[in-house]
Amino acid sequence: MTHGLDTGFLVAYEAAQHPLHTDSDALFRQCVSNGDDFALAPQVLAEFVHVVTDQTRIARPLTMDVALDRADM
């Protein structure tokens, strides 16, 4: 099965302080163990990088280099 990922899910998965981090991590691991695939639109990655590097939105923002590495994965 292929799952479409949106920015909200990616941010929740990445940011340990996000209230849905534990749930998104568990869901991601379950999908990976099932052999599922993932898809997303390029603009989702751009928005992800914007959000996770913004110190007004994230308590411990990523550096731009780290955010771009994560988006590249």
PDB file of N, CA, C, O and CB in Angstrom:
ATOM      1  N   MET A   1       0.852  -1.173   0.000  1.00  0.00           N
ATOM      2  CA  MET A   1       0.000   0.000   0.000  1.00  0.00           C
ATOM      3  C   MET A   1       0.899   1.239   0.000  1.00  0.00           C
ATOM      4  O   MET A   1       1.959   1.245   0.626  1.00  0.00           O
ATOM      5  CB  MET A   1      -0.970  -0.003   1.229  1.00  0.00           C
ATOM      6  N   THR A   2       0.472   2.269  -0.697  1.00  0.00           N
ATOM      7  CA  THR A   2       1.196   3.536  -0.723  1.00  0.00           C
ATOM      8  C   THR A   2       0.435   4.562   0.100  1.00  0.00           C
ATOM      9  O   THR A   2      -0.775   4.724  -0.056  1.00  0.00           O
ATOM     10  CB  THR A   2       1.396   4.036  -2.177  1.00  0.00           C
ATOM     11  N   HIS A   3       1.148   5.250   0.972  1.00  0.00           N
ATOM     12  CA  HIS A   3       0.562   6.271   1.839  1.00  0.00           C
ATOM     13  C   HIS A   3       1.092   7.642   1.422  1.00  0.00           C
ATOM     14  O   HIS A   3       2.299   7.823   1.256  1.00  0.00           O
ATOM     15  CB  HIS A   3       0.883   5.984   3.342  1.00  0.00           C
ATOM     16  N   GLY A   4       0.195   8.595   1.256  1.00  0.00           N
ATOM     17  CA  GLY A   4       0.591   9.971   0.982  1.00  0.00           C
ATOM     18  C   GLY A   4       0.917  10.670   2.294  1.00  0.00           C
ATOM     19  O   GLY A   4       0.128  10.629   3.238  1.00  0.00           O
ATOM     20  N   LEU A   5       2.068  11.307   2.351  1.00  0.00           N
ATOM     21  CA  LEU A   5       2.489  12.008   3.557  1.00  0.00           C
ATOM     22  C   LEU A   5       2.258  13.504   3.386  1.00  0.00           C
ATOM     23  O   LEU A   5       2.500  14.070   2.320  1.00  0.00           O
ATOM     24  CB  LEU A   5       3.975  11.718   3.872  1.00  0.00           C
ATOM     25  N   ASP A   6       1.785  14.128   4.455  1.00  0.00           N
ATOM     26  CA  ASP A   6       1.626  15.580   4.419  1.00  0.00           C
ATOM     27  C   ASP A   6       2.584  16.213   5.417  1.00  0.00           C
ATOM     28  O   ASP A   6       3.232  15.519   6.201  1.00  0.00           O
ATOM     29  CB  ASP A   6       0.159  15.990   4.729  1.00  0.00           C
ATOM     30  N   THR A   7       2.663  17.522   5.378  1.00  0.00           N
ATOM     31  CA  THR A   7       3.601  18.249   6.230  1.00  0.00           C
ATOM     32  C   THR A   7       3.327  18.020   7.705  1.00  0.00           C
ATOM     33  O   THR A   7       4.258  17.839   8.490  1.00  0.00           O
ATOM     34  CB  THR A   7       3.543  19.727   5.926  1.00  0.00           C
ATOM     35  N   GLY A   8       2.068  18.028   8.086  1.00  0.00           N
ATOM     36  CA  GLY A   8       1.727  17.840   9.490  1.00  0.00           C
ATOM     37  C   GLY A   8       2.258  16.526  10.045  1.00  0.00           C
ATOM     38  O   GLY A   8       2.771  16.479  11.163  1.00  0.00           O
ATOM     39  N   PHE A   9       2.134  15.463   9.264  1.00  0.00           N
ATOM     40  CA  PHE A   9       2.652  14.165   9.701  1.00  0.00           C
ATOM     41  C   PHE A   9       4.167  14.201   9.817  1.00  0.00           C
ATOM     42  O   PHE A   9       4.728  13.727  10.805  1.00  0.00           O
ATOM     43  CB  PHE A   9       2.224  13.057   8.730  1.00  0.00           C
ATOM     44  N   LEU A  10       4.834  14.761   8.811  1.00  0.00           N
ATOM     45  CA  LEU A  10       6.299  14.807   8.829  1.00  0.00           C
ATOM     46  C   LEU A  10       6.826  15.620  10.009  1.00  0.00           C
ATOM     47  O   LEU A  10       7.803  15.230  10.648  1.00  0.00           O
ATOM     48  CB  LEU A  10       6.824  15.394   7.522  1.00  0.00           C
ATOM     49  N   VAL A  11       6.187  16.737  10.294  1.00  0.00           N
ATOM     50  CA  VAL A  11       6.610  17.575  11.424  1.00  0.00           C
ATOM     51  C   VAL A  11       6.384  16.824  12.733  1.00  0.00           C
ATOM     52  O   VAL A  11       7.256  16.829  13.602  1.00  0.00           O
ATOM     53  CB  VAL A  11       5.837  18.929  11.433  1.00  0.00           C
ATOM     54  N   ALA A  12       5.239  16.185  12.886  1.00  0.00           N
ATOM     55  CA  ALA A  12       4.954  15.424  14.106  1.00  0.00           C
ATOM     56  C   ALA A  12       5.965  14.288  14.274  1.00  0.00           C
ATOM     57  O   ALA A  12       6.408  14.014  15.390  1.00  0.00           O
ATOM     58  CB  ALA A  12       3.513  14.859  14.072  1.00  0.00           C
ATOM     59  N   TYR A  13       6.322  13.645  13.202  1.00  0.00           N
ATOM     60  CA  TYR A  13       7.294  12.551  13.256  1.00  0.00           C
ATOM     61  C   TYR A  13       8.679  13.071  13.636  1.00  0.00           C
ATOM     62  O   TYR A  13       9.387  12.435  14.417  1.00  0.00           O
ATOM     63  CB  TYR A  13       7.356  11.819  11.904  1.00  0.00           C
ATOM     64  N   GLU A  14       9.062  14.201  13.099  1.00  0.00           N
ATOM     65  CA  GLU A  14      10.416  14.742  13.302  1.00  0.00           C
ATOM     66  C   GLU A  14      10.597  15.411  14.656  1.00  0.00           C
ATOM     67  O   GLU A  14      11.647  15.251  15.280  1.00  0.00           O
ATOM     68  CB  GLU A  14      10.739  15.734  12.216  1.00  0.00           C
ATOM     69  N   ALA A  15       9.610  16.151  15.123  1.00  0.00           N
ATOM     70  CA  ALA A  15       9.747  16.975  16.331  1.00  0.00           C
ATOM     71  C   ALA A  15       9.311  16.169  17.563  1.00  0.00           C
ATOM     72  O   ALA A  15       8.121  15.931  17.769  1.00  0.00           O
ATOM     73  CB  ALA A  15       8.901  18.283  16.205  1.00  0.00           C
ATOM     74  N   ALA A  16      10.277  15.760  18.367  1.00  0.00           N
ATOM     75  CA  ALA A  16       9.986  14.933  19.543  1.00  0.00           C
ATOM     76  C   ALA A  16       9.040  15.615  20.518  1.00  0.00           C
ATOM     77  O   ALA A  16       8.330  14.938  21.261  1.00  0.00           O
ATOM     78  CB  ALA A  16      11.271  14.577  20.256  1.00  0.00           C
ATOM     79  N   GLN A  17       9.018  16.949  20.529  1.00  0.00           N
ATOM     80  CA  GLN A  17       8.152  17.679  21.450  1.00  0.00           C
ATOM     81  C   GLN A  17       6.729  17.842  20.920  1.00  0.00           C
ATOM     82  O   GLN A  17       5.859  18.344  21.632  1.00  0.00           O
ATOM     83  CB  GLN A  17       8.743  19.035  21.736  1.00  0.00           C
ATOM     84  N   HIS A  18       6.486  17.429  19.691  1.00  0.00           N
ATOM     85  CA  HIS A  18       5.146  17.545  19.102  1.00  0.00           C
ATOM     86  C   HIS A  18       4.199  16.589  19.830  1.00  0.00           C
ATOM     87  O   HIS A  18       4.576  15.453  20.115  1.00  0.00           O
ATOM     88  CB  HIS A  18       5.176  17.236  17.564  1.00  0.00           C
ATOM     89  N   PRO A  19       2.972  17.034  20.135  1.00  0.00           N
ATOM     90  CA  PRO A  19       2.032  16.167  20.865  1.00  0.00           C
ATOM     91  C   PRO A  19       1.685  14.858  20.148  1.00  0.00           C
ATOM     92  O   PRO A  19       1.285  13.893  20.798  1.00  0.00           O
ATOM     93  CB  PRO A  19       0.767  16.924  21.126  1.00  0.00           C
ATOM     94  N   LEU A  20       1.830  14.811  18.831  1.00  0.00           N
ATOM     95  CA  LEU A  20       1.511  13.586  18.086  1.00  0.00           C
ATOM     96  C   LEU A  20       2.749  12.808  17.649  1.00  0.00           C
ATOM     97  O   LEU A  20       2.662  11.903  16.819  1.00  0.00           O
ATOM     98  CB  LEU A  20       0.685  13.928  16.871  1.00  0.00           C
ATOM     99  N   HIS A  21       3.891  13.165  18.208  1.00  0.00           N
ATOM    100  CA  HIS A  21       5.142  12.503  17.805  1.00  0.00           C
ATOM    101  C   HIS A  21       5.086  10.990  18.035  1.00  0.00           C
ATOM    102  O   HIS A  21       5.402  10.217  17.131  1.00  0.00           O
ATOM    103  CB  HIS A  21       6.325  13.099  18.576  1.00  0.00           C
ATOM    104  N   THR A  22       4.694  10.572  19.211  1.00  0.00           N
ATOM    105  CA  THR A  22       4.665   9.143  19.537  1.00  0.00           C
ATOM    106  C   THR A  22       3.735   8.382  18.600  1.00  0.00           C
ATOM    107  O   THR A  22       4.072   7.299  18.123  1.00  0.00           O
ATOM    108  CB  THR A  22       4.227   8.935  20.990  1.00  0.00           C
ATOM    109  N   ASP A  23       2.568   8.954  18.342  1.00  0.00           N
ATOM    110  CA  ASP A  23       1.602   8.298  17.443  1.00  0.00           C
ATOM    111  C   ASP A  23       2.128   8.218  16.016  1.00  0.00           C
ATOM    112  O   ASP A  23       2.003   7.181  15.365  1.00  0.00           O
ATOM    113  CB  ASP A  23       0.265   9.049  17.457  1.00  0.00           C
ATOM    114  N   SER A  24       2.719   9.310  15.526  1.00  0.00           N
ATOM    115  CA  SER A  24       3.215   9.302  14.148  1.00  0.00           C
ATOM    116  C   SER A  24       4.396   8.358  14.003  1.00  0.00           C
ATOM    117  O   SER A  24       4.531   7.691  12.978  1.00  0.00           O
ATOM    118  CB  SER A  24       3.616  10.715  13.712  1.00  0.00           C
ATOM    119  N   ASP A  25       5.253   8.292  15.016  1.00  0.00           N
ATOM    120  CA  ASP A  25       6.386   7.369  14.983  1.00  0.00           C
ATOM    121  C   ASP A  25       5.894   5.921  14.939  1.00  0.00           C
ATOM    122  O   ASP A  25       6.397   5.112  14.160  1.00  0.00           O
ATOM    123  CB  ASP A  25       7.299   7.590  16.210  1.00  0.00           C
ATOM    124  N   ALA A  26       4.917   5.602  15.772  1.00  0.00           N
ATOM    125  CA  ALA A  26       4.369   4.240  15.795  1.00  0.00           C
ATOM    126  C   ALA A  26       3.724   3.877  14.465  1.00  0.00           C
ATOM    127  O   ALA A  26       3.914   2.769  13.964  1.00  0.00           O
ATOM    128  CB  ALA A  26       3.347   4.095  16.924  1.00  0.00           C
ATOM    129  N   LEU A  27       2.965   4.800  13.894  1.00  0.00           N
ATOM    130  CA  LEU A  27       2.310   4.538  12.608  1.00  0.00           C
ATOM    131  C   LEU A  27       3.344   4.352  11.500  1.00  0.00           C
ATOM    132  O   LEU A  27       3.217   3.452  10.671  1.00  0.00           O
ATOM    133  CB  LEU A  27       1.349   5.689  12.248  1.00  0.00           C
ATOM    134  N   PHE A  28       4.361   5.202  11.490  1.00  0.00           N
ATOM    135  CA  PHE A  28       5.409   5.085  10.478  1.00  0.00           C
ATOM    136  C   PHE A  28       6.107   3.736  10.579  1.00  0.00           C
ATOM    137  O   PHE A  28       6.309   3.062   9.569  1.00  0.00           O
ATOM    138  CB  PHE A  28       6.429   6.222  10.624  1.00  0.00           C
ATOM    139  N   ARG A  29       6.474   3.342  11.787  1.00  0.00           N
ATOM    140  CA  ARG A  29       7.155   2.056  11.983  1.00  0.00           C
ATOM    141  C   ARG A  29       6.267   0.884  11.561  1.00  0.00           C
ATOM    142  O   ARG A  29       6.753  -0.087  10.980  1.00  0.00           O
ATOM    143  CB  ARG A  29       7.570   1.892  13.453  1.00  0.00           C
ATOM    144  N   GLN A  30       4.980   0.974  11.850  1.00  0.00           N
ATOM    145  CA  GLN A  30       4.057  -0.087  11.451  1.00  0.00           C
ATOM    146  C   GLN A  30       3.986  -0.189   9.930  1.00  0.00           C
ATOM    147  O   GLN A  30       4.012  -1.290   9.380  1.00  0.00           O
ATOM    148  CB  GLN A  30       2.654   0.169  12.035  1.00  0.00           C
ATOM    149  N   CYS A  31       3.898   0.939   9.258  1.00  0.00           N
ATOM    150  CA  CYS A  31       3.829   0.933   7.789  1.00  0.00           C
ATOM    151  C   CYS A  31       5.108   0.388   7.179  1.00  0.00           C
ATOM    152  O   CYS A  31       5.062  -0.372   6.211  1.00  0.00           O
ATOM    153  CB  CYS A  31       3.563   2.345   7.258  1.00  0.00           C
ATOM    154  N   VAL A  32       6.254   0.771   7.739  1.00  0.00           N
ATOM    155  CA  VAL A  32       7.532   0.257   7.238  1.00  0.00           C
ATOM    156  C   VAL A  32       7.604  -1.252   7.437  1.00  0.00           C
ATOM    157  O   VAL A  32       8.030  -1.977   6.537  1.00  0.00           O
ATOM    158  CB  VAL A  32       8.719   0.950   7.949  1.00  0.00           C
ATOM    159  N   SER A  33       7.193  -1.729   8.603  1.00  0.00           N
ATOM    160  CA  SER A  33       7.246  -3.175   8.861  1.00  0.00           C
ATOM    161  C   SER A  33       6.286  -3.952   7.961  1.00  0.00           C
ATOM    162  O   SER A  33       6.506  -5.131   7.685  1.00  0.00           O
ATOM    163  CB  SER A  33       6.920  -3.460  10.328  1.00  0.00           C
ATOM    164  N   ASN A  34       5.222  -3.290   7.503  1.00  0.00           N
ATOM    165  CA  ASN A  34       4.287  -3.915   6.563  1.00  0.00           C
ATOM    166  C   ASN A  34       4.820  -3.903   5.136  1.00  0.00           C
ATOM    167  O   ASN A  34       4.237  -4.534   4.254  1.00  0.00           O
ATOM    168  CB  ASN A  34       2.941  -3.205   6.612  1.00  0.00           C
ATOM    169  N   GLY A  35       5.922  -3.192   4.900  1.00  0.00           N
ATOM    170  CA  GLY A  35       6.472  -3.083   3.556  1.00  0.00           C
ATOM    171  C   GLY A  35       5.772  -2.039   2.704  1.00  0.00           C
ATOM    172  O   GLY A  35       5.886  -2.057   1.479  1.00  0.00           O
ATOM    173  N   ASP A  36       5.043  -1.124   3.349  1.00  0.00           N
ATOM    174  CA  ASP A  36       4.306  -0.090   2.626  1.00  0.00           C
ATOM    175  C   ASP A  36       5.260   0.943   2.023  1.00  0.00           C
ATOM    176  O   ASP A  36       6.397   1.097   2.469  1.00  0.00           O
ATOM    177  CB  ASP A  36       3.301   0.599   3.560  1.00  0.00           C
ATOM    178  N   ASP A  37       4.774   1.638   1.010  1.00  0.00           N
ATOM    179  CA  ASP A  37       5.504   2.716   0.357  1.00  0.00           C
ATOM    180  C   ASP A  37       4.922   4.055   0.786  1.00  0.00           C
ATOM    181  O   ASP A  37       3.824   4.124   1.338  1.00  0.00           O
ATOM    182  CB  ASP A  37       5.456   2.566  -1.181  1.00  0.00           C
ATOM    183  N   PHE A  38       5.677   5.115   0.521  1.00  0.00           N
ATOM    184  CA  PHE A  38       5.251   6.472   0.865  1.00  0.00           C
ATOM    185  C   PHE A  38       5.420   7.376  -0.346  1.00  0.00           C
ATOM    186  O   PHE A  38       6.304   7.179  -1.181  1.00  0.00           O
ATOM    187  CB  PHE A  38       6.057   7.021   2.073  1.00  0.00           C
ATOM    188  N   ALA A  39       4.539   8.379  -0.415  1.00  0.00           N
ATOM    189  CA  ALA A  39       4.606   9.354  -1.499  1.00  0.00           C
ATOM    190  C   ALA A  39       4.303  10.734  -0.931  1.00  0.00           C
ATOM    191  O   ALA A  39       3.561  10.877   0.040  1.00  0.00           O
ATOM    192  CB  ALA A  39       3.614   8.992  -2.648  1.00  0.00           C
ATOM    193  N   LEU A  40       4.891  11.736  -1.555  1.00  0.00           N
ATOM    194  CA  LEU A  40       4.573  13.110  -1.169  1.00  0.00           C
ATOM    195  C   LEU A  40       4.856  14.048  -2.317  1.00  0.00           C
ATOM    196  O   LEU A  40       5.584  13.715  -3.252  1.00  0.00           O
ATOM    197  CB  LEU A  40       5.369  13.533   0.072  1.00  0.00           C
ATOM    198  N   ALA A  41       4.277  15.214  -2.232  1.00  0.00           N
ATOM    199  CA  ALA A  41       4.483  16.238  -3.253  1.00  0.00           C
ATOM    200  C   ALA A  41       5.684  17.099  -2.862  1.00  0.00           C
ATOM    201  O   ALA A  41       5.941  17.289  -1.674  1.00  0.00           O
ATOM    202  CB  ALA A  41       3.204  17.116  -3.431  1.00  0.00           C
ATOM    203  N   PRO A  42       6.419  17.621  -3.841  1.00  0.00           N
ATOM    204  CA  PRO A  42       7.596  18.437  -3.531  1.00  0.00           C
ATOM    205  C   PRO A  42       7.302  19.615  -2.598  1.00  0.00           C
ATOM    206  O   PRO A  42       8.137  19.969  -1.767  1.00  0.00           O
ATOM    207  CB  PRO A  42       8.194  18.957  -4.807  1.00  0.00           C
ATOM    208  N   GLN A  43       6.139  20.214  -2.730  1.00  0.00           N
ATOM    209  CA  GLN A  43       5.826  21.358  -1.879  1.00  0.00           C
ATOM    210  C   GLN A  43       5.703  20.956  -0.410  1.00  0.00           C
ATOM    211  O   GLN A  43       5.880  21.795   0.474  1.00  0.00           O
ATOM    212  CB  GLN A  43       4.536  22.018  -2.345  1.00  0.00           C
ATOM    213  N   VAL A  44       5.402  19.689  -0.139  1.00  0.00           N
ATOM    214  CA  VAL A  44       5.357  19.209   1.242  1.00  0.00           C
ATOM    215  C   VAL A  44       6.756  19.289   1.853  1.00  0.00           C
ATOM    216  O   VAL A  44       6.904  19.687   3.008  1.00  0.00           O
ATOM    217  CB  VAL A  44       4.811  17.750   1.307  1.00  0.00           C
ATOM    218  N   LEU A  45       7.773  18.918   1.094  1.00  0.00           N
ATOM    219  CA  LEU A  45       9.142  18.998   1.605  1.00  0.00           C
ATOM    220  C   LEU A  45       9.561  20.443   1.862  1.00  0.00           C
ATOM    221  O   LEU A  45      10.218  20.735   2.862  1.00  0.00           O
ATOM    222  CB  LEU A  45      10.111  18.342   0.623  1.00  0.00           C
ATOM    223  N   ALA A  46       9.185  21.335   0.969  1.00  0.00           N
ATOM    224  CA  ALA A  46       9.519  22.748   1.161  1.00  0.00           C
ATOM    225  C   ALA A  46       8.866  23.282   2.436  1.00  0.00           C
ATOM    226  O   ALA A  46       9.505  23.994   3.210  1.00  0.00           O
ATOM    227  CB  ALA A  46       9.072  23.583  -0.060  1.00  0.00           C
ATOM    228  N   GLU A  47       7.615  22.944   2.651  1.00  0.00           N
ATOM    229  CA  GLU A  47       6.913  23.397   3.849  1.00  0.00           C
ATOM    230  C   GLU A  47       7.498  22.744   5.098  1.00  0.00           C
ATOM    231  O   GLU A  47       7.623  23.397   6.134  1.00  0.00           O
ATOM    232  CB  GLU A  47       5.412  23.088   3.741  1.00  0.00           C
ATOM    233  N   PHE A  48       7.855  21.474   5.014  1.00  0.00           N
ATOM    234  CA  PHE A  48       8.487  20.777   6.127  1.00  0.00           C
ATOM    235  C   PHE A  48       9.758  21.496   6.559  1.00  0.00           C
ATOM    236  O   PHE A  48       9.943  21.772   7.744  1.00  0.00           O
ATOM    237  CB  PHE A  48       8.800  19.327   5.745  1.00  0.00           C
ATOM    238  N   VAL A  49      10.634  21.801   5.609  1.00  0.00           N
ATOM    239  CA  VAL A  49      11.890  22.499   5.916  1.00  0.00           C
ATOM    240  C   VAL A  49      11.592  23.850   6.552  1.00  0.00           C
ATOM    241  O   VAL A  49      12.243  24.236   7.522  1.00  0.00           O
ATOM    242  CB  VAL A  49      12.748  22.684   4.635  1.00  0.00           C
ATOM    243  N   HIS A  50      10.627  24.559   6.020  1.00  0.00           N
ATOM    244  CA  HIS A  50      10.258  25.872   6.573  1.00  0.00           C
ATOM    245  C   HIS A  50       9.814  25.752   8.029  1.00  0.00           C
ATOM    246  O   HIS A  50      10.245  26.539   8.872  1.00  0.00           O
ATOM    247  CB  HIS A  50       9.135  26.512   5.735  1.00  0.00           C
ATOM    248  N   VAL A  51       8.973  24.793   8.326  1.00  0.00           N
ATOM    249  CA  VAL A  51       8.413  24.664   9.678  1.00  0.00           C
ATOM    250  C   VAL A  51       9.470  24.197  10.674  1.00  0.00           C
ATOM    251  O   VAL A  51       9.601  24.787  11.746  1.00  0.00           O
ATOM    252  CB  VAL A  51       7.230  23.687   9.677  1.00  0.00           C
ATOM    253  N   VAL A  52      10.221  23.157  10.343  1.00  0.00           N
ATOM    254  CA  VAL A  52      11.152  22.584  11.335  1.00  0.00           C
ATOM    255  C   VAL A  52      12.386  23.436  11.586  1.00  0.00           C
ATOM    256  O   VAL A  52      13.147  23.158  12.513  1.00  0.00           O
ATOM    257  CB  VAL A  52      11.589  21.222  10.889  1.00  0.00           C
ATOM    258  N   THR A  53      12.597  24.465  10.779  1.00  0.00           N
ATOM    259  CA  THR A  53      13.716  25.386  11.030  1.00  0.00           C
ATOM    260  C   THR A  53      13.250  26.696  11.659  1.00  0.00           C
ATOM    261  O   THR A  53      14.072  27.570  11.934  1.00  0.00           O
ATOM    262  CB  THR A  53      14.457  25.679   9.728  1.00  0.00           C
ATOM    263  N   ASP A  54      11.970  26.842  11.886  1.00  0.00           N
ATOM    264  CA  ASP A  54      11.394  28.086  12.403  1.00  0.00           C
ATOM    265  C   ASP A  54      11.312  28.043  13.931  1.00  0.00           C
ATOM    266  O   ASP A  54      10.524  27.285  14.498  1.00  0.00           O
ATOM    267  CB  ASP A  54       9.990  28.328  11.797  1.00  0.00           C
ATOM    268  N   GLN A  55      12.129  28.858  14.583  1.00  0.00           N
ATOM    269  CA  GLN A  55      12.164  28.841  16.056  1.00  0.00           C
ATOM    270  C   GLN A  55      10.898  29.381  16.701  1.00  0.00           C
ATOM    271  O   GLN A  55      10.698  29.194  17.901  1.00  0.00           O
ATOM    272  CB  GLN A  55      13.339  29.641  16.546  1.00  0.00           C
ATOM    273  N   THR A  56      10.050  30.037  15.949  1.00  0.00           N
ATOM    274  CA  THR A  56       8.778  30.492  16.514  1.00  0.00           C
ATOM    275  C   THR A  56       7.726  29.379  16.498  1.00  0.00           C
ATOM    276  O   THR A  56       6.694  29.489  17.160  1.00  0.00           O
ATOM    277  CB  THR A  56       8.262  31.712  15.738  1.00  0.00           C
ATOM    278  N   ARG A  57       7.985  28.313  15.746  1.00  0.00           N
ATOM    279  CA  ARG A  57       7.031  27.197  15.661  1.00  0.00           C
ATOM    280  C   ARG A  57       7.515  25.957  16.407  1.00  0.00           C
ATOM    281  O   ARG A  57       6.712  25.179  16.922  1.00  0.00           O
ATOM    282  CB  ARG A  57       6.774  26.844  14.204  1.00  0.00           C
ATOM    283  N   ILE A  58       8.812  25.782  16.459  1.00  0.00           N
ATOM    284  CA  ILE A  58       9.410  24.575  17.048  1.00  0.00           C
ATOM    285  C   ILE A  58      10.342  25.006  18.178  1.00  0.00           C
ATOM    286  O   ILE A  58      11.176  25.895  18.004  1.00  0.00           O
ATOM    287  CB  ILE A  58      10.189  23.731  15.966  1.00  0.00           C
ATOM    288  N   ALA A  59      10.192  24.364  19.342  1.00  0.00           N
ATOM    289  CA  ALA A  59      11.016  24.726  20.499  1.00  0.00           C
ATOM    290  C   ALA A  59      12.501  24.488  20.233  1.00  0.00           C
ATOM    291  O   ALA A  59      13.339  25.300  20.624  1.00  0.00           O
ATOM    292  CB  ALA A  59      10.577  23.932  21.728  1.00  0.00           C
ATOM    293  N   ARG A  60      12.824  23.393  19.580  1.00  0.00           N
ATOM    294  CA  ARG A  60      14.222  23.091  19.236  1.00  0.00           C
ATOM    295  C   ARG A  60      14.303  22.891  17.726  1.00  0.00           C
ATOM    296  O   ARG A  60      14.320  21.756  17.249  1.00  0.00           O
ATOM    297  CB  ARG A  60      14.746  21.813  20.006  1.00  0.00           C
ATOM    298  N   PRO A  61      14.354  23.982  16.976  1.00  0.00           N
ATOM    299  CA  PRO A  61      14.349  23.860  15.513  1.00  0.00           C
ATOM    300  C   PRO A  61      15.619  23.195  14.990  1.00  0.00           C
ATOM    301  O   PRO A  61      16.675  23.242  15.620  1.00  0.00           O
ATOM    302  CB  PRO A  61      14.189  25.233  14.872  1.00  0.00           C
ATOM    303  N   LEU A  62      15.484  22.581  13.831  1.00  0.00           N
ATOM    304  CA  LEU A  62      16.638  21.996  13.157  1.00  0.00           C
ATOM    305  C   LEU A  62      17.419  23.089  12.442  1.00  0.00           C
ATOM    306  O   LEU A  62      16.859  24.125  12.084  1.00  0.00           O
ATOM    307  CB  LEU A  62      16.199  20.898  12.160  1.00  0.00           C
ATOM    308  N   THR A  63      18.691  22.863  12.239  1.00  0.00           N
ATOM    309  CA  THR A  63      19.449  23.762  11.372  1.00  0.00           C
ATOM    310  C   THR A  63      18.993  23.507   9.937  1.00  0.00           C
ATOM    311  O   THR A  63      18.401  22.470   9.640  1.00  0.00           O
ATOM    312  CB  THR A  63      21.006  23.546  11.528  1.00  0.00           C
ATOM    313  N   MET A  64      19.267  24.443   9.073  1.00  0.00           N
ATOM    314  CA  MET A  64      18.872  24.282   7.673  1.00  0.00           C
ATOM    315  C   MET A  64      19.542  23.056   7.064  1.00  0.00           C
ATOM    316  O   MET A  64      18.902  22.310   6.323  1.00  0.00           O
ATOM    317  CB  MET A  64      19.229  25.539   6.862  1.00  0.00           C
ATOM    318  N   ASP A  65      20.829  22.836   7.367  1.00  0.00           N
ATOM    319  CA  ASP A  65      21.531  21.671   6.813  1.00  0.00           C
ATOM    320  C   ASP A  65      20.878  20.359   7.246  1.00  0.00           C
ATOM    321  O   ASP A  65      20.694  19.456   6.429  1.00  0.00           O
ATOM    322  CB  ASP A  65      23.001  21.684   7.244  1.00  0.00           C
ATOM    323  N   VAL A  66      20.529  20.252   8.520  1.00  0.00           N
ATOM    324  CA  VAL A  66      19.900  19.030   9.020  1.00  0.00           C
ATOM    325  C   VAL A  66      18.513  18.851   8.404  1.00  0.00           C
ATOM    326  O   VAL A  66      18.146  17.746   8.004  1.00  0.00           O
ATOM    327  CB  VAL A  66      19.801  19.063  10.558  1.00  0.00           C
ATOM    328  N   ALA A  67      17.750  19.930   8.329  1.00  0.00           N
ATOM    329  CA  ALA A  67      16.407  19.859   7.745  1.00  0.00           C
ATOM    330  C   ALA A  67      16.471  19.420   6.278  1.00  0.00           C
ATOM    331  O   ALA A  67      15.653  18.614   5.833  1.00  0.00           O
ATOM    332  CB  ALA A  67      15.697  21.226   7.860  1.00  0.00           C
ATOM    333  N   LEU A  68      17.421  19.940   5.547  1.00  0.00           N
ATOM    334  CA  LEU A  68      17.555  19.552   4.139  1.00  0.00           C
ATOM    335  C   LEU A  68      18.004  18.092   4.013  1.00  0.00           C
ATOM    336  O   LEU A  68      17.568  17.383   3.106  1.00  0.00           O
ATOM    337  CB  LEU A  68      18.558  20.480   3.419  1.00  0.00           C
ATOM    338  N   ASP A  69      18.873  17.647   4.921  1.00  0.00           N
ATOM    339  CA  ASP A  69      19.264  16.229   4.912  1.00  0.00           C
ATOM    340  C   ASP A  69      18.051  15.337   5.175  1.00  0.00           C
ATOM    341  O   ASP A  69      17.872  14.317   4.510  1.00  0.00           O
ATOM    342  CB  ASP A  69      20.365  15.960   5.970  1.00  0.00           C
ATOM    343  N   ARG A  70      17.221  15.720   6.143  1.00  0.00           N
ATOM    344  CA  ARG A  70      16.030  14.923   6.461  1.00  0.00           C
ATOM    345  C   ARG A  70      15.074  14.916   5.269  1.00  0.00           C
ATOM    346  O   ARG A  70      14.499  13.878   4.940  1.00  0.00           O
ATOM    347  CB  ARG A  70      15.315  15.479   7.725  1.00  0.00           C
ATOM    348  N   ALA A  71      14.903  16.061   4.626  1.00  0.00           N
ATOM    349  CA  ALA A  71      14.017  16.140   3.459  1.00  0.00           C
ATOM    350  C   ALA A  71      14.563  15.276   2.318  1.00  0.00           C
ATOM    351  O   ALA A  71      13.794  14.694   1.552  1.00  0.00           O
ATOM    352  CB  ALA A  71      13.859  17.613   2.993  1.00  0.00           C
ATOM    353  N   ASP A  72      15.859  15.197   2.211  1.00  0.00           N
ATOM    354  CA  ASP A  72      16.490  14.411   1.158  1.00  0.00           C
ATOM    355  C   ASP A  72      16.250  12.915   1.364  1.00  0.00           C
ATOM    356  O   ASP A  72      16.175  12.150   0.402  1.00  0.00           O
ATOM    357  CB  ASP A  72      17.990  14.701   1.107  1.00  0.00           C
ATOM    358  N   MET A  73      16.130  12.507   2.639  1.00  0.00           N
ATOM    359  CA  MET A  73      15.895  11.092   2.928  1.00  0.00           C
ATOM    360  C   MET A  73      14.535  10.687   2.407  1.00  0.00           C
ATOM    361  O   MET A  73      14.139   9.530   2.548  1.00  0.00           O
ATOM    362  CB  MET A  73      16.000  10.807   4.440  1.00  0.00           C
TER     363      MET A  73
END
